[in-house]
Amino acid sequence: MNPPIQWTLNRMPGSGDRYLEVMSTQNVAKAQAFHRSFPQYAVTPLARLDGMAGRLGLGGLYVKDESYRFGLNAFKVLGGSFAMGRYIAQELGRDVSQVDYQYLTGDKLKEEFGQAAFFTATDGNHGRGVAWAANKLGQKAVVHMPKGSAKSRFDNIAKEGAQVTIEEVNYDDCVRMAAAEAAQTEHGVVVQDTAWEGYEEIPSWIMQGYGTMAGEVAEQLGQRPTHVFVQAGVGSLAGAVVGYFTNRFPDNPPKFVVMEAQIADCLYQGAVAGDGKPRIVGGDLQTIMAGLACGEPNTISWDILRNHVTAFLSCPDWVSAKGMRMLAAPVKGDPAVCSGESGAVGMGVISTLMEDDAYKKLREALELDQNSQVLLFSTEGDTDPDKYREIVWGGAYPTV
């Protein structure tokens, strides 16, 4: 018998919401302009799953497909690249609008800025994005991966010319390692999508970079979604999405649902505690949802999420595996989406909530019905091809 999805409604006290401005529409517009200056830029597809929506009893179901992002098979590059751009701009005393791709890849940058070493920790996608951006912009990248990381993800980072290692520690300890090394390196900079006390500026820039994806999908939808389901590791993506849509629809925001891997459900644990303080989850954090295997929340995102999320969900691995198979083999007439382990949890969740009456109370609390317009984010494609085939073709992690 598979473990169930655990959930809690958000009853935490509100805070002053001081970080919501990080994801203002104006800040996201700057990130979008920055990314549009890259020759590799293209708006990623929004899959309309009309057949699946009908089958599940929803008014509409939409999946943002990030497997096409910059040829890197994941959305993460949006954050790392924009943070690099903003860091270089700040060092030069300029606005980020003055340091587009053409400038960042030109000889003038070498004269005015030189070269920095960008340190980061990653399960794969963020590190690949940082390595790719550093390679394109003539910078250095040093990447540390936690134990259990897939060789395919290691190889993709190494191909971008980064110095990359797999360490015998978990993700959160890799973050500490990257920060310590950067502090000891001349022109060393930590580019990490989690924030802690004293390290908040660069994570806020990374979140704004993720806003490019949220801004695109808002324009593609052409309407306000009633529900936004978004997955979380440290919570940077979730905070970016929730913050952006709250700013875009201040008078009538969607209902937000945050989903985590059960083995690393620090946000869910904070919501269960209910006092508004973040919680930390330790251990090896081994889950197929490698991109969500983070036990310490981003403090900026946590503040946004505690104020605006309706429900927090803690999801076993079978939920993501189910979503991967459903997106790969959709209802006839719907487009297929190649969605990896950290990308498909939303599909697994929404199908389970709508079809299994064990979750009727949550379904009713969220007011999910035939009028609902539900938005999901498939944040990666088959970034671990062997694991993807094992699950989608081989039926690993079955639902029963």
C-alpha positions in Angstrom: 0.0 0.0 0.0 1.5 3.3 -1.1 1.7 6.1 1.5 -0.9 8.8 1.0 -0.4 12.5 0.0 -0.3 14.4 3.3 -1.8 17.9 3.3 -2.6 20.9 5.4 -4.5 24.1 4.8 -2.6 27.3 5.6 -3.5 28.7 8.9 -0.3 30.5 9.6 -0.4 34.1 10.8 0.4 36.7 8.2 3.6 38.7 8.2 4.3 42.2 6.9 4.7 40.7 3.4 8.0 42.7 2.9 9.3 40.4 0.2 6.3 40.4 -2.1 7.8 43.4 -3.9 10.7 41.2 -5.1 8.3 39.6 -7.6 6.6 42.8 -8.7 5.5 42.9 -12.4 8.1 45.6 -13.0 11.0 43.5 -11.7 9.8 40.5 -13.7 9.5 42.7 -16.8 13.3 43.5 -16.4 14.1 39.8 -16.2 12.0 39.1 -19.3 13.8 41.9 -21.2 17.2 40.4 -20.1 16.3 36.9 -21.3 14.9 38.1 -24.6 18.3 39.6 -25.4 19.7 36.0 -25.6 19.8 34.6 -29.1 18.8 31.2 -27.6 15.6 32.6 -26.1 12.2 31.4 -27.1 8.9 31.3 -25.2 8.4 27.7 -24.0 5.1 25.9 -24.9 1.9 25.9 -22.8 0.2 22.6 -23.3 -3.6 22.8 -23.1 -4.9 19.5 -21.8 -8.6 19.9 -22.7 -9.2 16.1 -22.8 -7.6 15.6 -19.5 -9.5 18.5 -18.0 -12.8 17.0 -19.1 -11.8 13.6 -17.8 -10.9 15.0 -14.4 -13.9 17.3 -14.2 -12.0 20.6 -14.5 -12.8 23.6 -16.7 -9.3 23.8 -18.0 -5.8 22.2 -17.4 -2.6 23.9 -18.6 1.0 22.7 -18.3 3.9 25.0 -18.9 6.5 22.8 -20.6 10.1 23.9 -19.6 11.8 21.0 -21.4 12.4 23.4 -24.3 14.2 26.2 -22.2 17.4 27.3 -23.9 18.0 23.7 -25.1 18.8 22.8 -21.5 15.7 20.7 -20.7 14.8 22.7 -17.6 13.8 26.1 -16.4 16.6 26.7 -13.9 18.8 28.6 -16.3 16.4 31.6 -16.1 17.4 32.2 -12.5 21.2 31.7 -12.7 21.6 33.8 -15.8 19.6 36.7 -14.5 21.5 36.7 -11.2 24.8 36.8 -13.0 23.6 39.7 -15.1 22.4 41.6 -12.1 25.6 40.9 -10.1 27.8 42.1 -13.0 25.6 45.2 -13.5 25.8 46.0 -9.8 29.6 45.6 -9.7 29.7 48.1 -12.6 27.2 50.5 -11.1 24.7 50.0 -13.8 21.1 48.9 -14.1 20.6 45.3 -15.5 18.9 46.8 -18.6 22.4 48.1 -19.6 24.0 44.7 -19.5 22.3 42.6 -22.1 23.6 39.4 -23.8 25.6 41.4 -26.4 27.4 43.4 -23.8 28.0 40.4 -21.5 29.6 38.4 -24.3 31.7 41.3 -25.7 35.2 42.5 -25.2 34.1 45.6 -23.3 33.0 43.4 -20.4 36.4 41.8 -20.1 38.0 45.3 -19.9 35.4 46.7 -17.4 34.7 43.7 -15.3 37.1 40.9 -16.0 36.1 37.4 -14.7 34.4 36.1 -11.6 34.0 32.6 -10.2 30.4 31.6 -9.6 30.0 28.8 -7.0 26.8 26.8 -6.6 25.3 23.6 -5.3 22.8 21.6 -7.3 21.0 18.4 -8.0 21.6 19.0 -11.7 19.3 21.6 -13.3 20.4 24.7 -11.5 24.0 23.8 -11.8 23.7 23.2 -15.5 22.0 26.5 -15.9 24.8 28.3 -14.0 27.5 26.5 -15.9 25.8 27.2 -19.3 25.4 30.9 -18.5 29.0 31.2 -17.2 30.3 29.5 -20.3 28.3 31.8 -22.6 29.3 34.9 -20.6 33.0 34.1 -20.3 32.9 33.5 -16.5 34.0 30.6 -14.3 31.6 28.1 -12.6 32.3 25.7 -9.7 29.4 23.2 -9.1 29.0 20.8 -6.2 26.3 18.0 -6.4 25.0 15.9 -3.5 25.5 12.2 -3.1 23.3 10.1 -5.3 23.3 12.6 -8.2 22.8 11.1 -11.6 25.8 10.8 -13.8 23.9 12.2 -16.8 23.3 15.4 -14.9 27.0 15.5 -13.8 28.0 15.0 -17.5 25.7 17.8 -18.7 27.3 20.3 -16.3 30.8 19.2 -17.1 30.1 19.7 -20.8 29.6 23.4 -20.1 33.2 23.7 -18.9 32.4 24.0 -15.2 34.5 22.4 -12.4 32.0 19.9 -11.0 32.1 17.3 -8.2 29.7 14.9 -6.6 30.1 15.1 -2.8 29.2 12.6 -0.1 26.8 15.0 1.6 23.2 16.1 1.0 22.1 19.2 -0.9 22.0 21.6 2.0 25.6 20.7 3.0 26.7 21.2 -0.6 25.3 24.7 -0.3 27.4 25.4 2.7 30.4 24.0 0.9 29.9 26.2 -2.1 29.5 29.3 0.2 32.6 28.5 2.1 34.7 28.1 -1.0 33.4 31.3 -2.6 34.3 33.2 0.6 37.9 32.0 0.2 38.2 32.8 -3.5 39.1 36.1 -5.1 36.1 37.3 -7.1 34.2 34.3 -5.8 30.4 34.6 -5.8 27.7 32.2 -4.5 24.8 31.9 -7.0 22.3 29.9 -5.0 18.6 29.7 -5.3 18.1 29.5 -1.5 18.4 32.4 0.9 19.5 32.7 4.5 20.2 35.5 6.9 22.8 37.7 5.3 22.4 36.1 1.8 19.2 37.4 0.3 20.1 39.7 -2.7 21.2 37.1 -5.2 18.4 34.6 -4.3 15.9 37.4 -4.9 17.5 38.0 -8.4 17.2 34.3 -9.1 13.5 34.3 -8.2 13.0 37.3 -10.5 14.7 35.3 -13.3 12.2 32.5 -12.7 9.6 35.2 -13.1 10.2 35.2 -16.9 8.5 31.8 -17.0 5.6 33.0 -14.9 5.3 36.2 -17.1 5.3 34.1 -20.3 2.5 31.8 -19.0 0.3 34.6 -17.8 0.5 36.1 -21.3 -0.1 32.7 -23.0 -3.2 31.9 -20.8 -4.8 35.3 -21.5 -6.9 34.8 -18.4 -6.5 34.5 -14.6 -6.0 30.9 -13.6 -8.3 30.0 -10.6 -5.7 27.5 -9.2 -1.9 27.4 -9.5 -0.1 24.2 -8.4 3.6 24.6 -8.0 6.3 22.3 -6.7 9.0 23.3 -4.1 12.4 22.3 -3.0 13.8 25.3 -1.1 10.8 27.2 -2.3 12.4 29.7 -4.7 10.3 28.7 -7.7 7.1 28.5 -5.6 7.8 31.9 -4.1 8.5 33.4 -7.5 5.3 32.0 -9.0 3.1 32.8 -6.1 4.6 36.3 -5.7 4.3 37.1 -9.4 0.6 36.0 -9.7 -0.3 37.7 -6.5 1.2 41.0 -7.8 -0.4 40.5 -11.2 -3.9 39.8 -9.8 -3.8 41.7 -6.5 -7.5 42.0 -6.1 -8.3 38.4 -7.0 -5.3 36.1 -6.9 -5.6 32.4 -7.7 -5.6 29.7 -5.1 -2.0 28.5 -4.7 -1.1 24.9 -3.8 2.6 24.1 -3.0 3.8 20.5 -3.4 6.9 18.9 -2.0 8.7 15.6 -2.0 7.6 13.8 1.2 11.2 13.0 2.3 12.1 16.8 2.1 8.9 18.5 3.0 10.2 21.5 5.1 7.5 23.9 3.9 4.7 21.5 4.7 6.2 20.9 8.2 6.3 24.6 8.7 2.7 24.9 7.7 1.7 22.0 10.0 3.4 23.7 12.9 1.4 26.8 12.1 3.4 29.4 13.9 4.8 31.1 10.8 8.4 29.9 11.5 10.3 27.9 8.9 11.2 24.3 9.7 14.2 22.2 8.6 14.2 18.6 7.4 17.5 16.6 7.6 18.9 13.3 6.4 20.0 12.0 3.0 16.8 13.3 1.3 16.7 10.5 -1.3 13.7 10.8 -3.6 13.2 10.5 -7.3 12.3 14.2 -7.2 15.9 15.2 -7.0 15.2 18.8 -7.8 12.9 19.0 -4.8 15.3 17.2 -2.3 16.0 20.3 -0.2 15.4 20.4 3.5 16.0 24.0 4.4 13.7 26.7 3.0 14.5 29.9 1.2 13.7 32.6 3.8 12.4 35.1 1.2 10.1 32.5 -0.4 8.9 31.2 2.9 7.7 34.7 3.8 5.7 35.0 0.5 4.3 31.5 0.8 3.1 31.7 4.4 1.1 34.8 3.4 -0.5 33.6 0.2 -0.6 29.8 -0.2 -3.9 28.0 0.4 -2.6 24.5 1.0 0.8 22.7 1.4 1.1 19.0 0.2 3.7 16.4 1.0 4.0 13.9 -1.8 5.4 10.4 -2.0 7.4 9.4 -5.1 4.5 7.5 -6.6 2.7 10.8 -7.2 5.4 12.1 -9.5 5.7 8.8 -11.3 2.0 8.8 -11.9 2.2 12.3 -13.3 5.1 11.4 -15.6 3.2 8.6 -17.2 0.0 10.6 -17.6 1.8 13.5 -19.3 3.7 11.1 -21.6 0.6 9.2 -22.6 -2.3 11.8 -22.4 -5.9 11.7 -23.4 -6.3 11.4 -27.2 -6.1 14.8 -28.8 -4.0 16.4 -26.0 -0.3 17.1 -26.5 2.2 14.8 -24.8 4.6 16.5 -22.4 8.0 14.9 -21.6 8.2 15.7 -17.9 10.9 14.5 -15.5 10.6 13.5 -11.8 10.6 17.0 -10.4 8.3 18.3 -13.2 5.4 16.0 -13.1 4.3 16.0 -9.5 1.6 18.5 -10.2 -0.1 16.2 -12.7 0.0 13.4 -10.3 -1.5 15.5 -7.6 -4.3 17.1 -9.5 -5.4 13.7 -11.0 -5.4 12.1 -7.5 -7.3 14.9 -5.9 -10.0 14.9 -8.6 -10.4 11.1 -8.8 -9.8 9.7 -5.3 -12.5 10.5 -2.8 -9.9 10.0 0.0 -9.0 13.6 -0.9 -12.6 14.9 -1.2 -12.2 17.2 1.8 -9.1 18.9 0.3 -10.8 19.0 -3.2 -13.8 20.8 -1.6 -11.6 23.1 0.5 -9.8 24.2 -2.7 -13.1 24.5 -4.6 -11.8 22.4 -7.5 -14.7 21.7 -9.9 -15.8 22.1 -13.5 -15.2 25.9 -13.4 -11.6 25.6 -12.3 -8.8 26.7 -14.6 -5.7 24.9 -13.3 -2.1 25.8 -14.1 0.8 23.4 -13.6 4.6 23.8 -14.2 6.5 21.0 -15.8 9.9 22.4 -14.8 12.1 19.8 -16.5 12.1 17.1 -19.2 14.0 13.8 -19.1 17.1 15.3 -17.4 17.9 11.7 -16.1 17.0 9.7 -19.3 17.6 6.3 -17.7 15.4 7.1 -14.7 12.7 8.6 -17.0 12.5 5.4 -19.0 12.5 3.2 -15.9 9.4 5.1 -14.7 7.5 5.8 -17.9 8.3 2.6 -19.9 9.1 0.3 -17.0 6.4 1.2 -14.6 8.6 1.9 -11.6 6.9 3.4 -8.6 3.4 2.2 -9.4 0.3 3.8 -7.8 -0.8 0.7 -6.0 
